[in-house]
Amino acid sequence: MRISERMKENVTSWLFLLPSLIFLIMFTLYPMIKTAYLSFFQSDLSTDKPIFIGLKNFKMMMEDEVFRKAFINNIWFAIGTIPTSVALGMVLAILVNRKIKGSALARTFFFYPVVIPMVSAAFIWLFFYTPEYGMINKLLTLFGAGELNLLGNSSTVLIAIIVMVIWKEAGFFMIFYLAALQNIPKDLIEASHIDGASKWIQFRKIVFPLLMPTTIFSFVIATTNAFKTIDQLVVMTQGGPNNASNLLLYYIYESTFRFMDYGKAAAATIVVLVIMVVIAAIQFFGTDRKIHYS
């Protein structure tokens, strides 16, 4: 191939990539750089122009009791949602992967929460959790039990949010596992059946190892989702009561739009980005390299 033809192909390829590259720079790289830059400045209602203060935003943020509360809540939120939603997605995929009557309807039923906008899902669960008129309390009253204010109690509000998120995300992971299950060679299952392997042995020795790439991918997505939760908090709790359901992204949202403290919000955003980078690094340098994709 002549040099001119090769150059023409390269130019054509870059022209095809150019629109995506522009969007990547405008909506990903530039905001990240701008946020990192702003995190070193005091930029709030008391300043006309941003004032360079170095790491003071990070220091004040670490001393902020609300930030520490939001950070701890986010850790518990991640622990509560990630393994449960991924495991439930796997179980649902195994159930609907069988060729039985009604499996297509079951897939639609389990996947339906995924297509519902998060705000709409929050309003649905707000109806469930409402103290006096909610469905849960109506059922409790029907059986003679007392009323529960799940969203108004500091000890139960985070659990209530976790349950809602699991309901919303399990069907999403089910689709990935369903695709992975249907790509498993049937010859392996048939050979193990001939050798007398039970269903549990087939799952433990064949199915589960072959599902590990999907599991790692699902864990990374679930972890990312756990640290960018905000819609349901705005609708259902607004971080309350007493910051018991406050999470990192909602803390950033309040710092930006309620208190207009852009420097502190930028510093908190950098913390979230660092968490995401650490998770990606663990996935790439740790578990991911031990898995065979072929």
C-alpha positions in Angstrom: 0.0 0.0 0.0 1.4 3.4 -1.0 2.0 6.0 1.6 -0.6 8.4 0.2 -3.3 5.7 0.3 -2.3 4.8 3.9 -2.4 8.5 4.9 -5.8 8.8 3.2 -7.2 5.9 5.3 -5.8 7.3 8.5 -7.3 10.7 7.8 -10.6 9.1 6.9 -10.6 7.1 10.2 -9.8 10.2 12.3 -12.6 12.1 10.6 -15.0 9.4 11.6 -13.7 9.5 15.1 -13.7 13.3 15.3 -17.4 13.8 16.4 -17.0 11.4 19.3 -13.6 12.9 20.2 -15.2 16.4 20.3 -18.0 15.2 22.6 -15.5 13.4 24.8 -13.4 16.5 25.2 -16.4 18.8 25.7 -18.4 16.7 28.1 -15.8 14.5 29.9 -12.2 15.7 29.7 -12.8 19.5 30.0 -15.3 19.2 33.0 -12.8 16.9 34.8 -9.9 19.4 34.3 -12.1 22.3 35.2 -13.4 20.6 38.3 -9.8 19.7 39.4 -8.8 23.3 38.8 -11.7 24.8 40.8 -11.1 22.5 43.8 -8.1 24.6 44.7 -10.0 27.8 44.8 -12.5 29.4 47.1 -15.5 30.1 44.9 -18.7 30.9 46.8 -21.2 33.7 47.4 -18.7 35.6 49.5 -16.2 36.0 46.6 -16.6 37.9 43.4 -13.7 36.0 41.8 -12.3 32.6 42.7 -9.4 32.9 45.2 -6.6 30.3 45.2 -6.5 28.5 48.6 -4.6 25.3 47.7 -5.9 22.2 49.6 -8.0 24.2 52.1 -11.2 23.0 50.4 -10.2 19.4 51.0 -9.2 20.1 54.6 -12.6 21.8 55.3 -14.4 19.0 53.6 -12.7 16.3 55.7 -13.6 18.3 58.8 -17.2 18.6 57.7 -19.4 16.3 59.7 -22.0 16.2 56.9 -19.4 15.0 54.4 -18.1 12.3 56.7 -21.7 11.2 57.3 -22.4 11.1 53.6 -19.2 9.2 52.9 -20.0 6.5 55.5 -23.6 6.3 54.2 -22.3 5.8 50.7 -20.0 2.9 51.8 -23.0 1.2 53.5 -25.2 1.9 50.6 -22.6 0.3 48.2 -22.3 -2.7 50.5 -26.1 -3.1 50.6 -26.8 -2.7 46.9 -23.8 -4.1 44.9 -23.7 -7.8 45.9 -27.4 -8.1 46.3 -28.4 -6.6 43.0 -25.7 -8.5 41.1 -26.5 -11.8 42.7 -30.3 -11.3 42.3 -29.7 -10.4 38.6 -27.8 -13.7 38.2 -30.6 -15.7 39.9 -33.3 -14.0 37.8 -31.3 -14.8 34.6 -31.0 -18.4 35.5 -34.8 -18.6 36.2 -35.9 -17.0 33.0 -33.2 -18.8 30.8 -35.2 -22.0 31.0 -37.5 -22.8 28.1 -40.7 -23.0 30.0 -44.1 -21.4 29.4 -44.2 -17.8 30.5 -40.5 -17.2 30.5 -40.8 -14.3 28.0 -43.4 -12.7 30.2 -41.2 -13.2 33.3 -38.3 -11.5 31.5 -40.4 -8.5 30.7 -41.7 -8.4 34.3 -38.2 -8.5 35.8 -36.8 -6.0 33.3 -39.6 -3.5 33.5 -38.2 -1.5 36.5 -35.1 -0.8 34.5 -37.0 1.2 31.8 -38.9 3.3 34.4 -37.1 6.6 35.0 -35.5 6.9 38.4 -37.7 9.8 39.4 -40.9 7.8 38.5 -39.6 4.8 40.4 -38.9 7.1 43.4 -42.5 8.3 43.4 -43.8 4.7 43.1 -41.8 3.7 46.2 -42.7 6.9 48.0 -46.3 5.7 47.6 -45.2 2.4 49.2 -43.4 4.0 52.1 -45.8 6.8 53.0 -46.6 6.4 56.7 -50.4 6.6 56.8 -51.5 6.0 53.3 -48.7 3.9 51.8 -49.3 0.4 50.7 -46.8 -1.1 53.2 -48.6 0.5 56.1 -52.0 -0.4 54.7 -50.9 -4.1 54.7 -49.5 -3.8 58.2 -52.8 -2.2 59.4 -54.7 -5.0 57.7 -52.8 -7.6 59.8 -53.1 -5.6 63.0 -49.5 -4.4 63.1 -48.4 -0.8 63.9 -47.5 1.8 61.3 -43.9 2.3 60.1 -42.3 5.5 59.0 -39.5 4.0 57.0 -38.3 7.2 55.4 -38.7 9.3 58.6 -36.6 7.0 60.8 -32.8 7.4 60.8 -32.3 3.7 61.4 -34.5 2.5 58.4 -34.3 5.2 55.8 -31.1 4.0 54.2 -32.4 0.4 54.1 -35.5 1.6 52.4 -33.5 3.4 49.7 -31.3 0.3 49.3 -34.4 -1.9 48.7 -35.7 0.4 46.0 -32.3 0.5 44.2 -32.0 -3.3 44.2 -35.5 -3.5 42.7 -34.5 -1.0 40.1 -31.1 -2.5 39.1 -31.5 -6.3 39.4 -33.3 -6.5 36.0 -30.5 -4.5 34.4 -27.9 -7.1 35.5 -30.3 -9.9 34.6 -30.0 -9.0 30.9 -26.2 -9.3 31.0 -26.3 -12.6 32.7 -29.0 -13.9 30.4 -26.8 -13.1 27.4 -23.8 -14.8 29.1 -25.9 -17.9 29.9 -27.1 -18.2 26.3 -23.4 -18.1 25.1 -22.3 -21.0 27.3 -21.6 -24.0 25.0 -24.4 -26.6 25.5 -21.9 -29.4 24.9 -20.2 -28.7 28.2 -23.5 -29.0 30.1 -24.5 -32.1 28.2 -21.1 -33.8 28.8 -21.3 -33.1 32.5 -24.9 -34.5 32.6 -23.7 -37.7 31.0 -20.9 -37.9 33.6 -23.6 -37.7 36.3 -23.0 -34.2 37.5 -25.8 -32.7 39.5 -27.3 -29.3 38.7 -25.4 -27.7 41.6 -22.1 -29.2 40.3 -22.8 -28.0 36.8 -23.4 -24.5 38.1 -20.4 -24.4 40.5 -17.9 -26.0 38.1 -19.0 -24.8 34.7 -21.7 -22.1 34.7 -20.4 -19.8 37.4 -16.7 -19.8 36.2 -17.9 -18.9 32.7 -20.1 -16.1 34.1 -17.2 -14.5 36.0 -16.4 -11.9 33.2 -20.1 -10.8 33.4 -19.9 -10.8 37.2 -16.8 -8.5 37.2 -18.4 -6.2 34.7 -21.6 -6.1 36.7 -19.8 -5.4 39.9 -17.9 -2.4 38.3 -21.2 -1.0 36.9 -23.0 -1.5 40.2 -20.2 0.1 42.2 -20.2 3.1 39.8 -24.0 3.4 40.2 -23.7 3.2 44.0 -21.6 6.4 44.0 -23.8 8.4 41.7 -27.1 8.1 43.3 -29.1 11.3 43.6 -32.5 11.3 41.9 -34.4 9.2 44.4 -32.8 11.2 47.3 -34.1 14.5 45.8 -37.6 13.0 45.5 -37.9 10.8 48.6 -35.7 12.1 51.5 -33.5 15.1 50.5 -30.7 13.4 52.5 -32.8 13.3 55.7 -33.7 12.7 58.4 -30.6 14.2 60.1 -28.4 13.3 57.0 -29.2 9.6 57.6 -29.7 9.1 53.8 -27.3 11.7 52.6 -24.8 10.3 49.9 -21.8 11.8 48.2 -23.4 13.0 45.0 -26.3 14.6 46.9 -23.7 16.3 49.1 -22.1 17.7 45.9 -25.6 18.7 44.7 -26.4 20.6 47.8 -23.0 22.3 48.0 -23.4 23.5 44.4 -27.0 24.5 44.1 -28.1 25.1 47.6 -25.0 26.6 49.3 -23.3 27.8 46.1 -20.0 26.6 47.4 -18.4 25.6 44.1 -14.9 25.1 45.4 -16.1 22.6 48.1 -18.4 20.9 45.6 -15.4 20.5 43.2 -13.3 19.0 45.9 -16.0 16.5 46.8 -16.3 15.6 43.1 -12.6 14.9 42.9 -13.0 12.5 45.9 -15.7 10.6 44.0 -13.6 10.5 40.8 -10.7 9.1 42.8 -12.9 6.4 44.2 -14.0 5.5 40.7 -10.4 5.4 39.5 -9.4 3.1 42.4 -12.3 0.8 41.6 -11.3 0.6 37.9 -7.6 0.0 38.8 -8.6 -2.9 41.2 -10.8 -4.3 38.4 -8.0 -4.1 35.8 -4.9 -5.0 37.7 -6.6 -7.5 40.1 -9.5 -9.7 39.4 -9.9 -9.0 35.7 -6.5 -10.4 34.7 -7.3 -13.7 36.5 -10.3 -14.4 34.3 -10.3 -16.2 31.0 -12.6 -14.6 28.4 -12.2 -17.3 25.7 
